[in-house]
């Protein structure tokens, strides 16, 4: 059987273990945006909404890849279902309940402005480490963003215990993950090293608070800033990203050659 040039090239690349740069379904290079956050950070959910609003306006949104990274604001926090976030914040900060509620009302108003309805009186004091482990699993299944949304909503809106394995399994299922596999991962302690690696990486980059958005490892936006700031940063980072991808590393002297599409000249 005579093998055509395009098929032959395809076979050779496959046998050689050929790897290509990450692309979308239209075979265009994608630019990564990494977001360090913690499930129990109210500004992280607000920042997510503002970033999403910017992304919705961005013409090249199909060429943006979002990667959620782990960060813990209170790594030593003990889960306590008898206490809500208001009381915990008051005690941990040494604030009066009156002052605490005033501070929370300001955050609640910020959330409402982007369509979120926080209920801190229902929010359960819970360590977020296992939620972060689950987030890493979701990332391997292409469901990272879906799970983050479920986790944030569970904590700030529905008042669910995000340290409870049964609840995490429910959130995983709602995100499109397999429930049995999720339960196995949670039980076995899988992805603990990945969570710790993200936290260590944040420290090495000088990240001391969240949310923290990193665009193509060249630009960063700290905090839940306004949508136009995210959009401006997206545009600038992506413009430079495209320029880098289109820039030749070599001064090319053209000669007779063949391309993977079968074109020879």
C-alpha positions as CSV (number, residue, x, y, z in Angstrom):
1,X,0.0,0.0,0.0
2,X,1.4,3.4,-0.9
3,X,1.4,5.8,2.0
4,X,0.7,9.5,1.2
5,X,3.1,12.1,2.6
6,X,0.6,13.6,5.1
7,X,-0.2,10.2,6.6
8,X,3.5,9.3,6.7
9,X,4.4,12.5,8.5
10,X,1.5,11.9,11.0
11,X,2.8,8.4,11.7
12,X,6.4,9.5,12.2
13,X,5.4,12.3,14.6
14,X,3.2,9.8,16.6
15,X,6.0,7.3,16.8
16,X,8.5,9.9,17.9
17,X,6.3,11.0,20.8
18,X,5.9,14.5,19.2
19,X,4.5,17.1,21.6
20,X,3.0,20.5,20.7
21,X,2.3,23.7,22.6
22,X,-1.1,23.8,24.3
23,X,-3.8,24.8,21.8
24,X,-7.6,25.1,21.7
25,X,-10.0,23.2,19.5
26,X,-9.1,25.5,16.6
27,X,-5.4,24.7,17.0
28,X,-4.5,28.1,18.2
29,X,-2.0,28.6,21.1
30,X,-3.6,29.4,24.4
31,X,-2.4,31.9,27.0
32,X,-2.6,30.8,30.6
33,X,-4.0,32.8,33.5
34,X,-3.2,31.4,36.9
35,X,-5.4,32.3,39.9
36,X,-4.2,31.8,43.4
37,X,-7.2,31.7,45.8
38,X,-8.7,30.2,48.9
39,X,-12.3,28.9,49.1
40,X,-12.9,30.9,52.3
41,X,-11.7,34.2,50.9
42,X,-14.7,36.4,50.1
43,X,-12.8,38.6,47.7
44,X,-11.7,35.6,45.7
45,X,-15.3,34.8,44.7
46,X,-15.9,38.5,43.9
47,X,-12.7,38.6,42.0
48,X,-13.8,35.5,40.0
49,X,-16.9,37.3,39.0
50,X,-15.1,40.5,37.9
51,X,-12.5,38.5,36.0
52,X,-15.3,36.5,34.3
53,X,-17.0,39.7,33.2
54,X,-13.7,40.9,31.7
55,X,-13.2,37.6,29.9
56,X,-16.7,37.7,28.5
57,X,-15.7,41.0,26.8
58,X,-12.4,39.7,25.5
59,X,-12.5,38.8,21.8
60,X,-9.9,36.1,22.2
61,X,-11.5,34.4,25.2
62,X,-11.4,31.0,23.5
63,X,-7.6,31.3,23.6
64,X,-7.3,31.8,27.4
65,X,-6.7,28.9,29.7
66,X,-7.6,29.3,33.4
67,X,-5.7,27.4,36.1
68,X,-6.8,27.7,39.7
69,X,-3.9,27.5,42.3
70,X,-4.1,26.7,46.0
71,X,-3.6,29.2,48.8
72,X,-4.6,28.9,52.5
73,X,-5.3,31.9,54.5
74,X,-5.6,29.9,57.7
75,X,-3.7,26.6,57.2
76,X,-4.0,25.7,60.9
77,X,-7.7,26.4,61.2
78,X,-9.7,23.6,62.9
79,X,-13.1,22.9,61.4
80,X,-15.9,23.8,63.8
81,X,-19.4,23.4,62.7
82,X,-20.8,24.9,65.9
83,X,-19.4,28.3,64.9
84,X,-20.2,30.6,62.0
85,X,-17.9,32.9,60.1
86,X,-19.1,36.0,61.9
87,X,-18.2,34.8,65.4
88,X,-14.9,33.3,64.2
89,X,-13.8,36.5,62.5
90,X,-14.7,38.5,65.6
91,X,-12.7,36.2,67.9
92,X,-9.7,35.8,65.5
93,X,-9.4,39.5,64.9
94,X,-10.3,40.7,68.3
95,X,-13.1,42.8,67.0
96,X,-16.5,43.4,68.6
97,X,-19.4,41.7,67.0
98,X,-20.8,45.0,66.1
99,X,-17.7,46.1,64.2
100,X,-17.4,42.6,62.6
101,X,-20.9,42.8,61.3
102,X,-20.2,46.3,59.9
103,X,-17.1,45.0,58.1
104,X,-19.0,42.0,56.8
105,X,-21.8,44.2,55.5
106,X,-19.4,46.1,53.3
107,X,-18.1,42.9,51.8
108,X,-21.7,41.6,51.4
109,X,-22.5,44.8,49.4
110,X,-19.5,44.3,47.2
111,X,-20.6,40.7,46.5
112,X,-24.2,41.8,45.8
113,X,-22.9,44.3,43.2
114,X,-21.6,41.3,41.1
115,X,-24.7,39.2,41.7
116,X,-23.5,37.2,44.7
117,X,-25.6,36.8,47.9
118,X,-23.3,36.1,50.8
119,X,-24.6,34.8,54.1
120,X,-21.9,34.9,56.7
121,X,-24.3,33.8,59.4
122,X,-24.6,30.4,57.7
123,X,-20.9,30.1,56.6
124,X,-19.3,27.1,58.4
125,X,-15.8,27.5,59.9
126,X,-13.9,24.9,57.9
127,X,-10.3,24.2,56.9
128,X,-10.0,24.4,53.1
129,X,-7.1,21.9,52.6
130,X,-9.3,19.0,51.4
131,X,-11.3,21.3,49.2
132,X,-8.0,22.3,47.5
133,X,-7.1,18.7,47.1
134,X,-10.4,18.1,45.3
135,X,-9.7,21.2,43.2
136,X,-6.5,19.6,41.9
137,X,-8.3,16.5,41.0
138,X,-10.9,18.5,39.1
139,X,-8.1,20.2,37.2
140,X,-6.9,16.9,35.9
141,X,-10.4,16.2,34.6
142,X,-10.8,19.6,32.9
143,X,-13.4,20.6,35.6
144,X,-11.3,23.1,37.6
145,X,-13.4,26.2,37.0
146,X,-16.7,24.3,37.5
147,X,-15.6,22.9,40.9
148,X,-14.3,26.3,42.1
149,X,-17.7,27.8,41.4
150,X,-19.4,25.0,43.4
151,X,-17.0,25.4,46.3
152,X,-17.4,29.2,46.6
153,X,-21.2,29.0,46.3
154,X,-21.3,26.2,48.9
155,X,-19.3,28.2,51.4
156,X,-20.5,31.8,51.0
157,X,-24.1,31.3,49.8
158,X,-25.4,27.9,51.0
159,X,-23.5,27.6,54.3
160,X,-22.2,24.1,53.6
161,X,-19.2,22.5,55.4
162,X,-16.5,22.4,52.7
163,X,-14.4,20.1,54.9
164,X,-17.0,17.4,54.9
165,X,-16.1,14.6,52.5
166,X,-19.8,13.8,51.7
167,X,-20.5,17.4,50.8
168,X,-17.3,17.6,48.8
169,X,-18.4,14.5,46.9
170,X,-21.8,16.2,46.2
171,X,-20.1,19.3,44.9
172,X,-17.8,17.2,42.7
173,X,-20.7,15.4,41.2
174,X,-22.4,18.7,40.5
175,X,-19.2,19.7,38.7
176,X,-19.3,16.7,36.5
177,X,-16.8,14.6,38.4
178,X,-17.2,10.9,39.2
179,X,-18.5,10.5,42.7
180,X,-16.8,7.2,43.5
181,X,-13.5,8.4,42.2
182,X,-13.8,11.6,44.2
183,X,-14.6,9.7,47.4
184,X,-11.5,7.5,46.9
185,X,-9.3,10.5,46.3
186,X,-10.5,12.3,49.4
187,X,-10.2,9.2,51.6
188,X,-6.6,8.4,50.4
189,X,-5.3,11.9,50.8
190,X,-4.4,12.3,47.1
191,X,-3.2,15.6,45.7
192,X,-1.9,16.8,49.1
193,X,1.6,17.4,47.6
194,X,0.1,19.4,44.8
195,X,-1.7,21.7,47.2
196,X,1.5,22.2,49.2
197,X,3.5,22.9,46.0
198,X,1.1,25.7,45.0
199,X,1.4,27.3,48.4
200,X,5.2,27.1,48.3
201,X,5.2,28.5,44.8
202,X,3.0,31.4,46.0
203,X,5.6,32.1,48.7
204,X,8.5,32.0,46.2
205,X,6.6,34.5,44.0
206,X,6.0,36.8,46.9
207,X,2.2,36.3,46.9
208,X,1.0,37.2,50.4
209,X,-2.7,37.6,49.8
210,X,-5.5,36.4,47.5
211,X,-7.0,36.5,44.9
212,X,-3.9,36.9,42.8
213,X,-4.1,36.7,39.1
214,X,-1.0,35.9,37.0
215,X,-1.2,36.5,33.2
216,X,1.3,34.5,31.1
217,X,3.8,34.8,34.0
218,X,4.4,38.4,33.0
219,X,1.6,40.5,34.5
220,X,-0.3,40.2,37.8
221,X,-3.4,41.7,39.3
222,X,-3.7,41.5,43.0
223,X,-7.2,41.6,44.6
224,X,-10.8,41.8,43.3
225,X,-10.1,44.8,41.1
226,X,-12.6,46.3,38.7
227,X,-13.5,44.5,35.5
228,X,-11.8,47.1,33.2
229,X,-8.5,46.5,35.0
230,X,-8.7,42.8,34.3
231,X,-9.7,43.5,30.7
232,X,-6.8,45.9,30.1
233,X,-4.3,43.4,31.6
234,X,-5.8,40.6,29.5
235,X,-5.4,42.7,26.3
236,X,-1.9,43.7,27.0
237,X,-0.7,40.3,28.1
238,X,-2.3,38.6,25.1
239,X,-1.0,41.1,22.6
240,X,2.5,40.3,23.9
241,X,1.8,36.6,24.0
242,X,0.8,36.7,20.3
243,X,3.9,38.7,19.3
244,X,6.1,36.1,21.1
245,X,4.5,33.2,19.3
246,X,4.7,34.9,15.9
247,X,8.4,35.9,16.4
248,X,10.9,33.6,14.7
249,X,13.8,32.5,16.9
250,X,16.0,32.2,13.8
251,X,17.0,34.1,10.7
252,X,15.7,31.7,8.1
253,X,17.3,31.0,4.8
254,X,14.6,29.4,2.8
255,X,15.2,26.3,0.6
256,X,13.3,23.2,-0.7
257,X,11.3,21.7,2.2
258,X,8.2,19.8,3.1
259,X,5.5,20.7,5.7
260,X,3.3,18.4,7.8
261,X,0.3,19.3,5.6
262,X,2.0,17.6,2.6
263,X,3.1,20.8,0.9
264,X,6.6,20.4,-0.7
265,X,8.3,23.1,-2.6
